[in-house]
Amino acid sequence: MKTTDTSHIRNFSIVAHIDHGKSTISDRILELTHTVDERDMADQLLDTMDIERERGITIKSNAVRVVYDADDGESYQFNLIDTPGHVDFTYEVSRSLAACEGAVLVVDATQGVEAQTVSNATLAMNANLDIVPAINKIDLPSAHPEEVKKEIEEDLAIPADDAVLVSGKTGEGIHDLLEAIVYLVSPPKGDAKAPLKALILDSYFDEYRGVVATVRVFDGSIKKGDHLRMMALGDTFLCDGVGCKRPLETPLDELGVGEVGYVVTGLKDPALVKTGDTITYEERPCAEACPGYHEAKPMVFTGLFPIDNKQYENLRDALEKLKVNDPSLIWTPETSVALGFGFRVGFLGLLHMEVVKERLEREFGLDLIATSPSVDYHVYKTDGEMVDITSPQDLPDVTRIDHIEEPYLKAKVIVPPDFMGAVMQLVVDHRGETSDMVFLSEKSVEIHFDIPLAELILDFFDQLKSRTKGYASLDYEIGDYRTSDLVKLDILLAGEEVDALSFIVPRDRAYDMARSLCDKLKEIIPRQQFEVPIQGAIGNKIIARSTVKAVRKDVLAKCYGGDISRKRKLLEKQKEGKKRMKSIGSVEVPQEAFLAVLKVDDE
Ligand SMILES: Nc1nc2c(ncn2[C@@H]2O[C@H](COP(=O)(O)OP(=O)(O)OP(=O)(O)O)[C@@H](O)[C@H]2O)c(=O)[nH]1
């Protein structure tokens, strides 16, 4: 296939609400196009990170090339870009879409259109993509594809006559889907002779080859030995090879116009390769860079502290490495009296935070304590200055605060009408305000509301799922900042204030939350050799208290003075147990304690 002819190239993403089956469908496509042997087929091949496989969710986008021999007798090059479905990772979706001409919109035939189906379809339409609707899971007895077609037409204004009925599980309809992609998705346009214009979609660091960038070529072509330049950052480099993923890396002579593949940059500093930047020729640059992505804005902040302070520099290095392909990650150094040196890290949401923490621990062998998440507060001081506060410890003294504003979200929930009351009550309980409601069909209503982000990062989502028996789907976007009456709740252990346990709460709920938190901490903090009082305080005023009773834990008592190897084993076991604890003053505090606020039921 000549790379100057783009008529046989199809670049598309698969988008869907979480769990509607994108990854499963991608796997079937790889299988049907013989990209991987059936016997090598591990389920969900595109989800390469361990955490993705274990949790069954897609976090990072992934671009794979497959060759499809179509019914018209021609071979087509498909570049398939898998995207994440969770609302935390919407920025990855828009990044993938910028590299495509088409999008397969997967809708679960048993669930119908859900909140992120709507937001993903909107992103795809705004990017002017050709949309191929695919109704998945038709093998299930509860599938109702005809109704789902109607929802696609009515809720999304997308013609559903062309919708392909598929089952990612059995493979039924996948061939029809591939044919639909050939006919419905436009081939890429571009000028093969123009100066190179390639958009960086993603990148990762390789010890030997430096940064490897995934790119979409809009104009021109790239070969090994080309002298190239990053347009925004300005650095130049010698291309050390190009190729595509099938799904393993396959070297190519050239990446031609319209194609998606990888470029080995040889650059040793990950910070020089920025997702959203444009690669061009050093000597003959293109006139204009590709429109950059809008930068994702972190919404949730948490302190990450190594349990062993000697790991501080390692933590910094690890964060820098992760940032290479996760540009939304930001951090500043943070010092805590209780936890020592660490970083205040910003995330897109709670899932993003969990994933990053897990990757830092697994891939970089770090033992970390994460403190309870916070949002970005605007604190207006009496002297007229406004400060951004993402850590409760940084809150100025009460006497110097005029008022505090907190971020609100514009949220929507789609739910069957039976659960409308439950959702509205939940919104009120979390300081939210319902603005309006739209009946999408007899079976689903869309409820719009404004809610403080701080409420959403506590337990709103879990409670929404449980109160609606899992039927509700949630989507949100950043709204405005609003004034709230907020105070800092401090926690004292054995009479000492533990800065890492402080958090900002609405004043009228401070008492209830302090009481629940003290009770929760009492369950979490193990008994020590002495009694540990736990106190909740606002300023100097103690507002709640509980006590961890003393215990004398002599692990060797069980050994009757006998077997020395058993004795050693027990001592080692005790040491292991201690590893995940942090000594604060004289009290051993487990990781869970720092996140106890997420589990507090304050009703
Ligand atoms: N019965 C049935 N189950 C399916 C089908 N397709 C996917 N599933 C199941 O649905 C669940 C979600 O599928 P995934 O492919 O992980 O969904 P996803 O949309 O990629 O999810 P994220 O990557 O987390 O956004 C898995 O348990 C699949 O086994 C199907 O056609 N039929």
Residues whose N, C-alpha, C, O or C-beta is under 5 A from the ligand:
A	BS01	LIG	A16 H17 I18 D19 H20 G21 K22 S23 T24 G56 I57 T58 P84 G85 H86 N136 K137 I138 D139 L140 V166 S167 G168 K169
